Amino acid sequence: MALLTSIAVPLCYSLVLISAVWWPVMPSTVWLIPASLISIACLITRRWIPSAAFIAMSLALIQGNLFKYQSRVLFQFGTDITIKARVDSYFKKITHAMKFKPLFSR
């Protein structure tokens, strides 16, 4: 029985996150408030399995809405996007290790 209870929380957490891919519609961020309140209430009453489920649901809501926003911003200018770039080495060899060149320098 102890093995079953120790694996139930991560299993529930993982199943909720994996199932988020097949949700028909991503709920808005307004649903983050009740999901967070329910997860806090479950943590206070030491109900670990529902708490893990609602924490995973909150994480899926945050990441799903962030992805939805980023894809909307990316495609607001149309479907044709031209990216011009030049690839350069970000590492320079030094005597004992590698030296990192920052991406954005002032």
All heavy atoms as an XYZ file, in Angstrom:
845
protein
N       0.819     -1.203      0.000
C       0.000      0.000      0.000
C       0.856      1.256      0.000
O       0.497      2.244     -0.613
C      -0.924     -0.046      1.221
C      -1.937      1.045      1.246
S      -3.097      0.832     -0.101
C      -4.102      2.233      0.094
N       1.994      1.207      0.700
C       2.855      2.383      0.752
C       3.425      2.709     -0.618
O       3.592      3.876     -0.971
C       3.986      2.168      1.749
N       3.744      1.677     -1.411
C       4.267      1.900     -2.750
C       3.218      2.554     -3.635
O       3.527      3.427     -4.436
C       4.745      0.584     -3.358
C       5.334      0.673     -4.755
C       6.588      1.543     -4.737
C       5.653     -0.700     -5.284
N       1.963      2.150     -3.488
C       0.892      2.713     -4.283
C       0.684      4.184     -3.964
O       0.506      5.001     -4.868
C      -0.407      1.933     -4.059
C      -1.617      2.420     -4.848
C      -1.372      2.251     -6.341
C      -2.849      1.677     -4.420
N       0.740      4.559     -2.704
C       0.540      5.964     -2.346
C       1.738      6.811     -2.722
O       1.590      7.990     -3.007
C       0.263      6.106     -0.838
O       1.347      5.537     -0.112
C      -1.038      5.454     -0.457
N       2.930      6.235     -2.758
C       4.095      7.046     -3.114
C       4.165      7.308     -4.605
O       4.764      8.286     -5.028
C       5.378      6.354     -2.644
O       5.574      5.158     -3.364
N       3.564      6.456     -5.419
C       3.604      6.644     -6.863
C       2.356      7.364     -7.374
O       2.335      7.866     -8.493
C       3.793      5.295     -7.574
C       4.312      5.523     -8.983
C       2.504      4.501     -7.606
C       4.761      4.261     -9.658
N       1.314      7.472     -6.569
C       0.045      8.039     -7.019
C       0.158      9.524     -7.331
O      -0.407      9.992     -8.324
C      -1.034      7.804     -5.974
N       0.872     10.280     -6.524
C       0.973     11.727     -6.735
C       1.722     12.057     -8.026
O       1.212     12.806     -8.867
C       1.596     12.419     -5.504
C       1.871     13.884     -5.783
C       0.664     12.291     -4.308
N       2.940     11.513     -8.254
C       3.594     11.831     -9.526
C       2.862     11.266    -10.740
O       2.887     11.864    -11.813
C       4.986     11.217     -9.408
C       5.075     10.566     -8.107
C       3.816     10.765     -7.369
N       2.199     10.142    -10.563
C       1.436      9.565    -11.662
C       0.255     10.458    -12.035
O       0.007     10.728    -13.219
C       0.948      8.171    -11.291
C       0.201      7.424    -12.373
C       1.133      7.062    -13.511
C      -0.447      6.183    -11.803
N      -0.458     10.951    -11.052
C      -1.587     11.856    -11.295
C      -1.115     13.152    -11.942
O      -1.718     13.638    -12.901
C      -2.306     12.141     -9.979
S      -3.701     13.236    -10.143
N      -0.012     13.693    -11.444
C       0.566     14.919    -11.994
C       0.934     14.722    -13.463
O       0.609     15.539    -14.323
C       1.797     15.307    -11.164
C       2.467     16.584    -11.582
C       1.989     17.804    -11.144
C       3.590     16.568    -12.397
C       2.604     18.973    -11.512
C       4.210     17.732    -12.772
C       3.716     18.938    -12.329
O       4.323     20.094    -12.704
N       1.593     13.626    -13.761
C       2.027     13.349    -15.131
C       0.848     13.112    -16.062
O       0.846     13.585    -17.202
C       2.942     12.131    -15.150
O       4.076     12.363    -14.364
N      -0.149     12.383    -15.597
C      -1.301     12.104    -16.443
C      -2.083     13.359    -16.790
O      -2.566     13.503    -17.916
C      -2.212     11.074    -15.778
C      -1.679      9.644    -15.743
C      -2.624      8.743    -14.965
C      -1.465      9.119    -17.142
N      -2.209     14.281    -15.849
C      -2.919     15.528    -16.142
C      -2.133     16.352    -17.154
O      -2.703     16.901    -18.100
C      -3.180     16.334    -14.852
C      -3.685     17.727    -15.164
C      -4.179     15.614    -13.973
N      -0.809     16.434    -17.002
C      -0.013     17.200    -17.960
C      -0.021     16.577    -19.342
O      -0.091     17.273    -20.353
C       1.426     17.346    -17.462
C       1.656     18.416    -16.419
C       3.119     18.471    -16.032
C       1.207     19.766    -16.896
N       0.046     15.255    -19.409
C       0.018     14.587    -20.707
C      -1.348     14.738    -21.369
O      -1.441     14.920    -22.584
C       0.404     13.100    -20.546
C       1.879     12.996    -20.189
C       0.099     12.308    -21.804
C       2.323     11.612    -19.777
N      -2.405     14.721    -20.578
C      -3.750     14.836    -21.153
C      -4.039     16.239    -21.685
O      -4.967     16.410    -22.468
C      -4.801     14.467    -20.114
O      -4.915     15.483    -19.130
N      -3.254     17.237    -21.298
C      -3.492     18.608    -21.753
C      -3.329     18.745    -23.257
O      -3.912     19.639    -23.869
C      -2.558     19.568    -21.037
N      -2.579     17.864    -23.867
C      -2.402     17.901    -25.322
C      -3.717     17.616    -26.028
O      -3.994     18.157    -27.092
C      -1.320     16.886    -25.741
C      -1.176     16.824    -27.238
C      -0.006     17.209    -25.086
N      -4.556     16.779    -25.443
C      -5.806     16.374    -26.077
C      -7.014     17.163    -25.576
O      -8.142     16.790    -25.884
C      -6.025     14.882    -25.868
C      -5.023     14.086    -26.633
C      -4.984     13.890    -27.979
C      -3.904     13.399    -26.093
N      -3.903     13.135    -28.306
C      -3.218     12.802    -27.178
C      -3.400     13.226    -24.815
C      -2.069     12.051    -27.002
C      -2.253     12.474    -24.659
C      -1.607     11.900    -25.738
N      -6.811     18.226    -24.808
C      -7.946     19.057    -24.410
C      -8.510     19.708    -25.665
O      -7.761     20.256    -26.471
C      -7.528     20.127    -23.416
C      -7.112     19.614    -22.076
C      -7.152     18.344    -21.631
C      -6.566     20.396    -21.013
N      -6.666     18.269    -20.346
C      -6.303     19.513    -19.945
C      -6.280     21.731    -20.850
C      -5.773     19.943    -18.736
C      -5.752     22.163    -19.645
C      -5.506     21.270    -18.605
N      -9.839     19.704    -25.859
C     -10.387     20.281    -27.093
C     -10.181     21.795    -27.187
O      -9.967     22.325    -28.263
C     -11.869     19.930    -27.042
C     -12.136     19.450    -25.672
C     -10.842     19.091    -25.024
N     -10.242     22.492    -26.057
C     -10.053     23.942    -26.031
C      -9.191     24.274    -24.819
O      -9.378     23.702    -23.742
C     -11.417     24.664    -25.898
C     -11.229     26.161    -25.776
C     -12.312     24.342    -27.070
N      -8.247     25.181    -25.007
C      -7.432     25.619    -23.873
C      -8.215     26.687    -23.109
O      -8.546     27.733    -23.676
C      -6.102     26.197    -24.362
C      -5.184     26.648    -23.250
S      -4.789     25.405    -22.024
C      -3.929     24.197    -22.971
N      -8.553     26.435    -21.852
C      -9.292     27.436    -21.077
C      -8.472     28.707    -20.898
O      -7.242     28.692    -20.962
C      -9.513     26.748    -19.726
C      -9.311     25.300    -19.977
C      -8.330     25.210    -21.100
N      -9.159     29.805    -20.669
C      -8.463     31.079    -20.501
C      -7.756     31.120    -19.150
O      -7.943     30.255    -18.293
C      -9.452     32.241    -20.611
O     -10.345     32.209    -19.521
N      -6.965     32.153    -18.964
C      -6.195     32.271    -17.726
C      -7.077     32.599    -16.524
O      -6.609     32.532    -15.393
C      -5.113     33.354    -17.861
O      -5.717     34.581    -18.289
C      -4.054     32.937    -18.845
N      -8.330     32.938    -16.749
C      -9.257     33.197    -15.643
C      -9.425     31.932    -14.799
O      -9.589     31.997    -13.579
C     -10.617     33.692    -16.192
C     -11.635     33.839    -15.092
C     -10.427     34.991    -16.937
N      -9.339     30.763    -15.436
C      -9.493     29.499    -14.730
C      -8.282     29.168    -13.869
O      -8.317     28.211    -13.091
C      -9.753     28.370    -15.715
C     -11.124     28.455    -16.282
C     -11.480     28.981    -17.482
C     -12.331     28.053    -15.648
N     -12.829     28.919    -17.650
C     -13.380     28.348    -16.524
C     -12.632     27.472    -14.430
C     -14.705     28.073    -16.220
C     -13.939     27.199    -14.131
C     -14.963     27.499    -15.012
N      -7.229     29.958    -13.977
C      -6.057     29.748    -13.136
C      -6.347     30.077    -11.675
O      -5.819     29.416    -10.769
C      -4.897     30.607    -13.654
C      -3.557     30.448    -12.996
C      -3.049     29.029    -13.206
C      -2.579     31.435    -13.579
N      -7.207     31.043    -11.439
C      -7.537     31.455    -10.064
C      -8.244     30.331     -9.298
O      -7.785     29.941     -8.223
C      -8.362     32.755    -10.073
C      -7.515     33.900    -10.644
C      -8.850     33.110     -8.667
C      -8.298     35.142    -10.966
N      -9.348     29.743     -9.827
C      -9.968     28.657     -9.061
C      -9.081     27.417     -8.948
O      -9.074     26.754     -7.904
C     -11.247     28.333     -9.819
C     -11.330     29.225    -10.970
C     -10.151     30.117    -10.972
N      -8.323     27.106    -10.001
C      -7.440     25.932     -9.930
C      -6.368     26.123     -8.865
O      -6.038     25.191     -8.122
C      -6.807     25.667    -11.291
N      -5.834     27.335     -8.766
C      -4.822     27.607     -7.739
C      -5.420     27.574     -6.339
O      -4.800     27.047     -5.412
C      -4.175     28.974     -7.987
O      -3.549     29.002     -9.232
N      -6.611     28.136     -6.181
C      -7.257     28.130     -4.859
C      -7.598     26.715     -4.414
O      -7.421     26.359     -3.244
C      -8.507     29.007     -4.883
C      -8.266     30.516     -5.016
C      -9.592     31.255     -5.148
C      -7.463     31.035     -3.847
N      -8.073     25.892     -5.333
C      -8.391     24.511     -4.985
C      -7.126     23.742     -4.631
O      -7.103     22.957     -3.680
C      -9.163     23.832     -6.125
C     -10.552     24.449     -6.244
C      -9.282     22.331     -5.900
C     -11.330     24.002     -7.459
N      -6.035     23.980     -5.373
C      -4.783     23.278     -5.060
C      -4.230     23.715     -3.711
O      -3.716     22.880     -2.953
C      -3.745     23.497     -6.164
O      -3.337     24.831     -6.207
N      -4.364     24.983     -3.360
C      -3.914     25.449     -2.038
C      -4.774     24.831     -0.943
O      -4.258     24.395      0.095
C      -3.924     26.989     -1.979
C      -2.825     27.558     -2.871
C      -3.764     27.488     -0.552
C      -2.895     29.052     -3.056
N      -6.091     24.771     -1.174
C      -6.982     24.153     -0.183
C      -6.660     22.673     -0.002
O      -6.682     22.156      1.116
C      -8.436     24.344     -0.605
N      -6.340     21.994     -1.090
C      -5.980     20.570     -0.986
C      -4.640     20.386     -0.285
O      -4.441     19.408      0.443
C      -5.943     19.933     -2.367
S      -7.570     19.722     -3.105
N      -3.715     21.306     -0.491
C      -2.431     21.228      0.215
C      -2.602     21.440      1.715
O      -1.955     20.771      2.521
C      -1.452     22.258     -0.345
C      -0.747     21.899     -1.643
C       0.048     23.089     -2.152
C       0.159     20.706     -1.454
N      -3.470     22.370      2.069
C      -3.706     22.643      3.494
C      -4.350     21.442      4.171
O      -3.993     21.090      5.299
C      -4.565     23.917      3.660
C      -3.737     25.147      3.252
C      -5.065     24.071      5.079
C      -4.531     26.431      3.183
N      -5.290     20.801      3.498
C      -5.964     19.636      4.084
C      -5.202     18.339      3.852
O      -5.693     17.267      4.202
C      -7.387     19.496      3.519
O      -7.299     19.363      2.099
C      -8.243     20.677      3.892
N      -4.014     18.426      3.255
C      -3.116     17.290      3.015
C      -3.742     16.220      2.129
O      -3.596     15.032      2.363
C      -2.640     16.684      4.324
C      -1.804     17.652      5.116
C      -1.389     17.040      6.411
N      -0.771     18.064      7.246
C       0.413     17.938      7.779
N       1.114     16.860      7.590
N       0.910     18.900      8.518
N      -4.424     16.657      1.105
C      -4.928     15.749      0.069
C      -3.994     15.898     -1.118
O      -4.131     16.815     -1.926
C      -6.365     16.093     -0.295
C      -7.290     15.836      0.858
C      -8.713     16.013      0.460
N      -9.557     15.681      1.605
C     -10.707     16.252      1.841
N     -11.168     17.161      1.037
N     -11.402     15.896      2.889
N      -3.023     15.016     -1.205
C      -1.908     15.190     -2.132
C      -2.286     14.911     -3.578
O      -1.808     15.594     -4.488
C      -0.744     14.303     -1.714
C      -0.338     14.501     -0.292
C      -0.363     13.571      0.696
C       0.124     15.704      0.332
N       0.059     14.114      1.886
C       0.362     15.423      1.693
C       0.349     16.998     -0.119
C       0.834     16.378      2.588
C       0.817     17.943      0.777
C       1.051     17.632      2.112
N      -3.117     13.919     -3.819
C      -3.448     13.553     -5.202
C      -4.265     14.646     -5.899
O      -3.906     15.076     -6.995
C      -4.141     12.177     -5.250
C      -3.155     11.115     -4.754
C      -4.617     11.857     -6.654
C      -3.762      9.749     -4.588
N      -5.358     15.146     -5.304
C      -6.062     16.258     -5.972
C      -5.203     17.517     -6.077
O      -5.292     18.256     -7.057
C      -7.283     16.513     -5.088
C      -7.437     15.312     -4.247
C      -6.099     14.695     -4.113
N      -4.356     17.734     -5.077
C      -3.471     18.887     -5.129
C      -2.506     18.786     -6.311
O      -2.287     19.765     -7.025
C      -2.692     18.998     -3.819
O      -1.780     20.049     -3.892
N      -1.940     17.603     -6.518
C      -1.041     17.409     -7.660
C      -1.778     17.597     -8.976
O      -1.238     18.177     -9.926
C      -0.414     16.022     -7.596
N      -3.020     17.142     -9.032
C      -3.809     17.292    -10.259
C      -4.076     18.763    -10.562
O      -3.938     19.211    -11.709
C      -5.121     16.527    -10.135
N      -4.446     19.538     -9.544
C      -4.748     20.947     -9.784
C      -3.487     21.782    -10.013
O      -3.526     22.769    -10.749
C      -5.594     21.525     -8.644
C      -7.034     21.138     -8.743
C      -7.567     20.185     -7.898
C      -7.861     21.707     -9.695
C      -8.891     19.811     -7.995
C      -9.177     21.344     -9.814
C      -9.707     20.393     -8.947
N      -2.377     21.403     -9.430
C      -1.111     22.089     -9.724
C      -0.707     21.817    -11.170
O      -0.283     22.730    -11.891
C      -0.019     21.666     -8.726
C      -0.312     22.256     -7.352
C       1.360     22.103     -9.212
C       0.593     21.749     -6.255
N      -0.854     20.579    -11.620
C      -0.551     20.251    -13.016
C      -1.494     20.975    -13.963
O      -1.088     21.441    -15.030
C      -0.631     18.748    -13.220
N      -2.766     21.084    -13.575
C      -3.722     21.803    -14.400
C      -3.357     23.284    -14.497
O      -3.456     23.894    -15.566
C      -5.121     21.650    -13.799
C      -6.223     21.623    -14.804
S      -7.838     21.339    -14.070
C      -7.614     19.765    -13.283
N      -2.899     23.870    -13.388
C      -2.468     25.267    -13.407
C      -1.267     25.456    -14.320
O      -1.197     26.414    -15.088
C      -2.124     25.732    -11.991
O      -3.222     25.627    -11.143
N      -0.321     24.536    -14.246
C       0.853     24.612    -15.102
C       0.469     24.463    -16.571
O       0.978     25.190    -17.426
C       1.857     23.527    -14.705
C       3.159     23.505    -15.473
C       3.954     24.760    -15.183
C       3.951     22.275    -15.109
N      -0.447     23.558    -16.873
C      -0.899     23.385    -18.252
C      -1.631     24.628    -18.754
O      -1.485     25.012    -19.920
C      -1.802     22.161    -18.357
N      -2.407     25.272    -17.890
C      -3.098     26.504    -18.275
C      -2.106     27.613    -18.591
O      -2.253     28.333    -19.580
C      -4.040     26.963    -17.156
C      -5.361     26.244    -17.028
C      -6.070     26.682    -15.755
C      -6.224     26.531    -18.225
N      -1.090     27.760    -17.765
C      -0.097     28.810    -17.985
C       0.654     28.562    -19.288
O       0.762     29.452    -20.146
C       0.875     28.899    -16.794
C       0.158     29.425    -15.564
C       2.065     29.796    -17.132
C       0.956     29.290    -14.281
N       1.186     27.356    -19.466
C       1.974     27.055    -20.653
C       1.124     27.059    -21.923
O       1.571     27.517    -22.971
C       2.678     25.705    -20.492
C       3.759     25.727    -19.449
C       4.880     26.684    -19.819
O       5.281     26.777    -20.962
N       5.372     27.393    -18.831
N      -0.098     26.547    -21.846
C      -0.965     26.516    -23.017
C      -1.359     27.900    -23.487
O      -1.354     28.189    -24.683
N      -1.700     28.776    -22.554
C      -2.066     30.138    -22.931
C      -0.856     30.934    -23.404
O      -0.980     31.774    -24.288
C      -2.759     30.847    -21.770
C      -4.188     30.397    -21.636
O      -4.958     30.476    -22.581
N      -4.544     29.892    -20.475
N       0.314     30.665    -22.847
C       1.529     31.317    -23.325
C       1.837     30.890    -24.760
O       2.172     31.717    -25.608
C       2.709     30.986    -22.418
C       4.036     31.624    -22.776
C       3.958     33.133    -22.668
C       5.132     31.082    -21.884
N       1.702     29.597    -25.056
C       1.920     29.108    -26.412
C       0.899     29.705    -27.386
O       1.241     30.081    -28.507
C       1.843     27.581    -26.428
C       2.028     26.995    -27.793
C       3.276     26.966    -28.381
C       0.947     26.484    -28.500
C       3.451     26.430    -29.638
C       1.113     25.946    -29.745
C       2.372     25.922    -30.322
N      -0.363     29.795    -26.947
C      -1.409     30.370    -27.789
C      -1.113     31.831    -28.096
O      -1.248     32.281    -29.238
C      -2.758     30.211    -27.087
C      -3.944     30.541    -27.947
C      -5.268     30.095    -27.343
C      -5.525     30.639    -25.976
N      -6.889     30.371    -25.489
N      -0.657     32.586    -27.103
C      -0.329     33.995    -27.302
C       0.870     34.156    -28.236
O       0.861     34.992    -29.139
C      -0.040     34.658    -25.949
C       0.525     36.044    -26.075
C      -0.287     37.117    -26.432
C       1.878     36.300    -25.850
C       0.225     38.384    -26.563
C       2.399     37.560    -25.978
C       1.573     38.605    -26.333
O       2.089     39.861    -26.474
N       1.907     33.339    -28.030
C       3.098     33.445    -28.869
C       2.803     33.078    -30.314
O       3.314     33.723    -31.232
C       4.215     32.556    -28.319
C       4.830     33.102    -27.063
C       5.841     32.142    -26.459
O       5.850     30.958    -26.762
N       6.677     32.658    -25.585
N       1.997     32.076    -30.539
C       1.674     31.713    -31.922
C       0.784     32.765    -32.569
O       0.907     33.033    -33.765
C       1.021     30.342    -31.982
O      -0.179     30.333    -31.271
N      -0.089     33.401    -31.812
C      -0.924     34.474    -32.359
C      -0.070     35.671    -32.746
O      -0.258     36.266    -33.803
C      -2.004     34.865    -31.352
C      -2.990     35.861    -31.911
C      -4.145     36.168    -30.984
N      -3.698     36.555    -29.650
C      -4.086     35.974    -28.529
N      -4.923     34.977    -28.565
N      -3.655     36.393    -27.360
N       0.899     36.019    -31.902
C       1.785     37.135    -32.220
C       2.667     36.802    -33.424
O       2.903     37.644    -34.289
C       2.662     37.487    -30.987
C       3.803     38.408    -31.365
C       1.807     38.129    -29.913
N       3.130     35.573    -33.512
C       3.999     35.167    -34.603
C       3.291     35.230    -35.948
O       3.865     35.680    -36.934
C       4.517     33.747    -34.352
C       5.469     33.191    -35.388
C       6.754     33.999    -35.399
C       5.766     31.741    -35.090
N       2.046     34.809    -35.996
C       1.335     34.742    -37.266
C       0.399     35.918    -37.521
O      -0.412     35.860    -38.435
C       0.563     33.424    -37.358
C       1.454     32.235    -37.441
C       1.512     31.330    -36.400
C       2.264     32.037    -38.531
C       2.338     30.230    -36.462
C       3.107     30.951    -38.612
C       3.144     30.031    -37.574
N       0.511     36.999    -36.776
C      -0.370     38.132    -37.019
C       0.007     38.886    -38.282
O      -0.795     39.619    -38.839
C      -0.387     39.072    -35.820
C       0.845     39.921    -35.654
C       0.759     40.791    -34.420
O      -0.233     40.781    -33.709
N       1.805     41.549    -34.168
N       1.232     38.712    -38.771
C       1.667     39.410    -39.970
C       1.518     38.556    -41.218
O       1.992     38.916    -42.275
C       3.122     39.853    -39.818
C       3.314     40.818    -38.697
C       4.017     40.443    -37.565
C       2.775     42.088    -38.747
C       4.190     41.332    -36.523
C       2.938     42.978    -37.706
C       3.646     42.598    -36.588
N       0.905     37.414    -41.110
C       0.723     36.532    -42.258
C       1.510     35.252    -42.076
O       2.168     35.024    -41.072
N       1.437     34.415    -43.087
C       2.102     33.119    -42.974
C       3.512     33.126    -43.529
O       4.301     32.248    -43.218
C       1.281     32.043    -43.699
O       1.102     32.450    -45.055
C      -0.067     31.850    -43.034
N       3.858     34.088    -44.378
C       5.205     34.139    -44.950
C       6.113     34.985    -44.077
O       5.895     36.185    -43.899
C       5.170     34.724    -46.364
C       4.382     33.852    -47.320
O       4.359     32.632    -47.085
O       3.818     34.391    -48.277
N       7.127     34.363    -43.534
C       8.084     35.049    -42.673
C       9.474     34.780    -43.222
O       9.839     33.640    -43.501
C       7.991     34.546    -41.219
C       6.614     34.843    -40.654
C       9.068     35.183    -40.365
C       6.386     34.235    -39.291
N      10.242     35.847    -43.410
C      11.614     35.699    -43.885
C      12.552     36.023    -42.733
O      12.461     37.094    -42.136
C      11.891     36.651    -45.062
O      10.936     36.395    -46.094
C      13.293     36.454    -45.592
N      13.439     35.113    -42.452
C      14.407     35.306    -41.382
C      15.788     35.378    -42.009
O      16.216     34.454    -42.700
C      14.337     34.158    -40.354
C      12.956     34.111    -39.719
C      15.422     34.327    -39.301
C      12.742     32.923    -38.823
N      16.471     36.488    -41.782
C      17.837     36.639    -42.278
C      18.770     36.534    -41.079
O      18.610     37.258    -40.110
C      18.020     37.982    -42.970
C      17.197     38.131    -44.223
C      17.439     39.465    -44.876
C      16.600     39.613    -46.126
N      16.811     40.917    -46.758
N      19.718     35.630    -41.169
C      20.618     35.417    -40.041
C      21.993     35.014    -40.547
O      22.153     34.568    -41.681
C      20.065     34.336    -39.129
N      22.974     35.172    -39.680
C      24.323     34.711    -39.959
C      24.787     33.919    -38.752
O      24.717     34.390    -37.619
C      25.257     35.900    -40.183
C      26.635     35.484    -40.630
C      27.495     36.673    -40.753
N      27.893     37.037    -39.382
C      28.873     37.854    -39.093
N      29.510     38.452    -40.048
N      29.198     38.109    -37.863
N      25.256     32.726    -38.997
C      25.694     31.861    -37.911
C      27.172     32.085    -37.682
O      27.977     32.055    -38.607
C      25.411     30.379    -38.239
C      25.914     29.484    -37.132
C      23.923     30.179    -38.487
N      27.514     32.322    -36.438
C      28.897     32.518    -36.042
C      29.140     31.659    -34.819
O      28.217     31.262    -34.126
C      29.144     33.995    -35.712
C      30.606     34.331    -35.580
O      31.447     33.507    -35.968
O      30.910     35.425    -35.083
N      30.373     31.383    -34.532
C      30.689     30.565    -33.368
C      30.545     31.400    -32.103
O      31.050     32.517    -32.024
C      32.117     30.030    -33.476
O      32.452     29.335    -32.309
N      29.854     30.852    -31.123
C      29.695     31.542    -29.850
C      30.729     31.083    -28.827
O      30.730     31.543    -27.699
C      28.288     31.309    -29.300
C      27.252     31.996    -30.134
C      26.419     31.275    -30.978
C      27.116     33.367    -30.105
C      25.474     31.901    -31.755
C      26.187     34.010    -30.874
C      25.364     33.280    -31.701
O      24.432     33.902    -32.472
N      31.595     30.183    -29.216
C      32.623     29.689    -28.316
C      33.992     29.937    -28.944
O      34.190     29.699    -30.126
C      32.456     28.183    -28.063
C      31.187     27.847    -27.346
C      30.079     27.404    -28.036
C      31.097     27.983    -25.973
C      28.907     27.094    -27.394
C      29.940     27.673    -25.313
C      28.847     27.232    -26.015
N      34.908     30.420    -28.169
C      36.285     30.613    -28.617
C      37.178     29.752    -27.744
O      37.058     29.757    -26.522
C      36.689     32.075    -28.514
C      35.956     32.960    -29.484
C      36.476     34.363    -29.441
C      35.741     35.196    -30.474
N      36.192     36.569    -30.493
N      38.072     29.026    -28.374
C      38.942     28.120    -27.643
C      39.999     28.918    -26.882
O      40.657     29.793    -27.430
C      39.600     27.145    -28.597
C      40.349     26.060    -27.884
C      40.720     24.970    -28.833
C      41.458     23.931    -28.041
N      41.021     22.621    -28.270
N      40.146     28.589    -25.591
C      41.207     29.152    -24.773
C      42.036     27.989    -24.254
O      41.779     26.841    -24.601
C      40.638     30.040    -23.634
C      39.675     29.251    -22.761
C      39.963     31.262    -24.211
C      39.183     30.023    -21.570
N      43.018     28.246    -23.416
C      43.972     27.208    -23.054
C      43.366     26.054    -22.268
O      43.655     24.902    -22.538
C      45.122     27.817    -22.228
O      44.570     28.465    -21.092
C      45.914     28.778    -23.059
N      42.502     26.305    -21.303
C      42.021     25.237    -20.426
C      40.556     24.871    -20.633
O      40.123     23.815    -20.206
C      42.224     25.619    -18.959
C      43.660     25.826    -18.613
N      44.565     24.797    -18.594
C      44.345     26.946    -18.308
C      45.755     25.267    -18.267
N      45.642     26.568    -18.091
N      39.787     25.712    -21.234
C      38.355     25.430    -21.377
C      37.818     26.203    -22.572
O      38.575     26.595    -23.440
C      37.619     25.824    -20.101
N      36.517     26.417    -22.601
C      35.883     27.195    -23.666
C      35.430     28.533    -23.099
O      34.963     28.615    -21.969
C      34.671     26.451    -24.226
C      35.004     25.102    -24.836
S      36.009     25.227    -26.296
C      34.801     25.684    -27.489
N      35.558     29.553    -23.891
C      35.116     30.888    -23.477
C      33.791     31.171    -24.172
O      33.667     30.998    -25.364
C      36.159     31.927    -23.878
C      35.833     33.319    -23.436
C      36.951     34.270    -23.823
C      36.605     35.680    -23.407
N      37.649     36.616    -23.816
N      32.801     31.623    -23.405
C      31.472     31.871    -23.924
C      31.360     33.311    -24.382
O      31.730     34.229    -23.688
C      30.429     31.584    -22.839
C      29.017     31.856    -23.257
C      28.354     30.976    -24.095
C      28.356     32.996    -22.838
C      27.073     31.230    -24.485
C      27.075     33.242    -23.221
C      26.429     32.359    -24.058
N      30.823     33.498    -25.595
C      30.555     34.837    -26.118
C      29.069     35.111    -25.935
O      28.236     34.355    -26.423
C      30.918     34.878    -27.598
C      30.708     36.224    -28.233
C      31.107     36.160    -29.700
C      30.833     37.477    -30.374
N      31.127     37.386    -31.812
N      28.693     36.177    -25.222
C      27.272     36.434    -24.974
C      26.521     36.746    -26.269
O      27.079     37.320    -27.202
C      27.281     37.627    -24.023
C      28.598     38.253    -24.176
C      29.550     37.187    -24.611
N      25.240     36.361    -26.309
C      24.419     36.601    -27.488
C      24.139     38.076    -27.681
O      24.199     38.599    -28.791
C      23.106     35.842    -27.364
C      23.198     34.330    -27.433
C      21.848     33.716    -27.161
C      23.695     33.906    -28.781
N      23.820     38.757    -26.594
C      23.473     40.165    -26.667
C      24.520     40.954    -25.889
O      24.632     40.835    -24.687
C      22.092     40.434    -26.062
C      21.016     39.628    -26.715
C      20.485     38.529    -26.092
C      20.569     39.968    -27.981
C      19.491     37.783    -26.679
C      19.585     39.214    -28.576
C      19.040     38.129    -27.945
N      25.266     41.769    -26.577
C      26.272     42.590    -25.892
C      25.916     44.043    -26.089
O      25.328     44.444    -27.079
C      27.664     42.290    -26.425
O      27.705     42.527    -27.806
N      26.295     44.835    -25.126
C      25.949     46.266    -25.187
C      27.001     47.042    -25.897
O      28.087     46.845    -26.051
C      25.816     46.817    -23.767
C      24.637     46.231    -23.077
C      24.499     46.814    -21.717
N      23.371     46.188    -21.060
C      23.004     46.439    -19.852
N      23.628     47.310    -19.129
N      21.972     45.834    -19.330
